[in-house]
Amino acid sequence: SGEEWVKQAEQVLHIAGSDPSGYVGRLTEAETEALQFVKEETRKVYAETKLQDKDFLRFLRACEFDHDKSLKMLLADLEWRATEKPWDIKIEDVRAPFDNGTFLPVGKDKRGRPTIYYFAHLHDPQLSEVASKLTLYTMEQKCREVEDTDEETFTMVFDLTGYGLRNMDVNFCWSVISRLQSSFPERLGMCLILNAPSVFSILWNICRPWLAKRTAEKILFLDGDYKGKLGALIAAEETPVALGGTLAATPQSHITVLLAQPTVN
């Protein structure tokens, strides 16, 4: 029913950050000890790290405050970042998903979190590596956008209208999901999957076991009047015209804007 949908939408919209503890200012004694342990051990390896308590806590929450798992995950991420430097990806090198209309990182959801739209019926598996790099680069940028706010997360919206076997790309999904969970833990605030056709169940059945419980509970499928339902989560002025909103930006117009901006690292 309509009331049940609104209730479910509100729950998913506000699930990020809703734990009773595990955040700066609301830590149990055991969580405080775990935080101190991971901070001290990390700084033995990366003495100059600029990580704040909230950064350490994201890894701890993702690992249910298991000291050793959290530390291992965090050190692996710091090593990956030092090697791969996702912030150094040049947008002109990964522009293809903009040019073909797939990728649009604009707007905010009703919590004010930055949003990334992905029009999956235009996804080209031949561009899997480029699409993965662009997604990682964009997640890094969205994290920087919320750095000085009360939010720590971003929202992803996958429009599957017209999606078919030609778009199916297990490598892309694995690349994004695995990196999201290992280097951007607790950064996904909400993931909306719109108008999924039956063929998508093939890919979903492959990907579902890869998702941590805390990631999976932030995913919401919108079917039926999916454009109307989307309005409960993202305002019309923050929603692209293609999805029933009034936001005029398109992937092709957005890449033009990005390329015109000075590069800031």
N, C-alpha and C positions, 0 to 999 in steps of 0.2 A: 504494500500500500504506500501512498504518498508519505504518510506520517512515519512509517517504518524506514523509508528511504532517507528522509531528512535526518532521522536519528542516527542511522548508520553513517551518513555523510559527515555529520558533526563529530561522531566518534573517531573516524579516520582523520578528519581535519585536525583534530586536537590530540591525537595519540602521541605524537612526538613531544617529549618533555613531560609526559603525564605521570611518570614513575614517582612514587612517594619519596624516593631518595636516589642518590647517585649523581647529583648535580652540585655545582658550587653553591654553598649556602645551605644545602640539605644533604649532608653525608652522615651515615652511621659511623660508629667508632671503627668497625671493621673496614668500611669503605675508606675512611681517612687513612688507616694503616696501609691499605693496598695502594692508595694514591702515593703515599710517601715512599713506599718501596719502589714502585715503578719509576717515579721521578729520580730517585737516587741512582738506581741501576742504569737508567737511560743516560744520565749525565756522566756516568763513568765511561761511556762509549762516545757520547756526543756532548762534550762539555759545554759547547757553545750553543746548544739548542735553544731556540726562542719559544718553544712550546709553553703554553699556559696550562694552568690546572684544568680548564675546560677541555683542552685538547687531550690530555692524558685520560680524562674521565670518559671521553667518547670510546676510547679503546677498552677501557675497563668495563664499561657497560656492555659493550659488544661481546665481551668474554665473561660476562656475569661475575666480574670482579675476581676472576681467577688470576692471581699475581703472575704466575709463570706464562700462561697463555697470552695475557695482555702484553707483557714485556716482549715476548717473542714476536707477536704481531706488530707491535710498535717499532721495534728495531728493524724488522723486515721492511716496513714501510719507509723508514728513514733511509735505509739503504737503497730502496727503489727510487726514492725521490732524488737522492744524490746522484744516481746513475742516469735516470731517465729525464729528470728536470721537466715535468709536465707543463710548467709555466713558460718554458722556452719554446714550446711548439709555435710555429709561425702560422697564423691564421690563413695566409695565402696558400700554404702547403696542404691545408685540409679543407679547402673551400668547396669541394665537389658536392657534399651533402646539402650545402646551401643552394648551389647552382641547380641541382636537380629537384629542389623543393622539399627535401626531406626534413630539414633541421631548422628549428626556430627557437632560440633561447631568449624569449622576451616575456614581459608581464610578471605579475605576482598573484599568488593565490589570496584567499580571504584572510589569511594570517600575515600577509605581507611578505611571504617567502618567494624568492625568485623561482621562475618556472621555465622548464625546458620542454618544448613541444617536438614530437617526432611523428611525422606522417609516414607510417610504415609501408603504405602501398607503393611508395616511391623509392623504398630502400632497394639498393642494388648490391647483392652479395659480392659482386666483383670489387666493390669499394669498401669491403668489410674492414680492412685495416685502417683506412682513412677515416671511416665513420667512428671506429673505436677511439682513435687518437683525438678526433674532434670532441667526442663525448667526454673523454678524460680532461682535455683542456678546458672545456666548458664547466665541468663540475668544479675544477680548481678555481675558475673565475667566479662562480657562484658562491663558493665558500669565502672568497675574499670580499664579495659584496656584503655578506652578513657579518663580517668579522667584528664590526663595532656596533652591532645591534643585539637585541635580546634573543634573536633567533640564531640557530646553528645549522638549519637544514634548508634544503631546496625541494621543489616539487617537480616530478617528471610526468608528462602526459603523452601517452602513445595512442594515436588515432589509427585504428586498424580497419577503417572503412576501405573496402576494396582490396584488402590484403589477400594474397594468394601464395601458392607454393613457390612462385617465382621470387618472392620476397624473403622466403624462409632462410635464416642465416644463424645456424647454431654457433659458429665461431664468434660472431659479433655479440651474441647474447652472453656467451661464456666470458668473453673479454670484459664486457661492461659489468656484469654481475660480480665476477671474481674480484675485479679491481675496486668496485664500489664497496664491497664488504671488507677488503683487506687494507685499502688505503683511504677510504672515505667512510669509515664505520660511523653509524649514527648520524650521517649527513642527509640521508633520504628521509624527508618529512612525510611525503605522500607520493604514491605512484598510481596514476589513473590509467586504466586500459579501456579505451572506448570502442564500442561496437565490434567486439571480437567475433570473427566468423568461425564456423565450426572447424575449419582447417587449422586455425591457430591452436587448437587443443593438442595437435601433434607436437608443436614446439613447446607449449606450456608443460606438457607431461615430461619433456626432457629437462626443462629449466627449473621446474618447481622444486625438485630435491636439492638444488644448489642453494636455495634461499634459506638463510638463517631465519629462525622463528620471528625475530624482531624486525627483520626486513619484510617477511611475508605478510605480517599483520598490518603493514602500511599500504598494501596493494588493494585497490578497489576496482572492480569491473563495473562499467557503466554500459548497459544495453538499453534496448527499447528507445525511449526518448532521451538518448544520451546527451544531446545538446542541452536539453532542458535541465537534466540532472547536473550537468557540469556547472550550471549557474548557481547551484547551492554551494559550490566549492571555490569557484573563480568568478569574479564579477565580469559582466559583459565587456567593460572597457579594457579588461586585462586578457580577454579571450580573442584569438584571431577570428577574422570574418569567416574563414573556412569552417570554423566550429560553432558558428552562430553568434559570435560576439561582434564587437565594433572596433577591435584593435586592427589597424590597417596594415601593420607590418607583415611582410612575407619573407620567406627565406632569402629570396633573391634581393629584395630591398635591404634586408638586414646585413647581408655580407657587404653591400656597398657602403653602409654606414660604418661597419667595423673596419674596413680597409682604409677609410678616410680618417680614422682616429690615430693619434700618435701612439706608438708602442710604449707601454708601461709595464715593467717587470716588478 
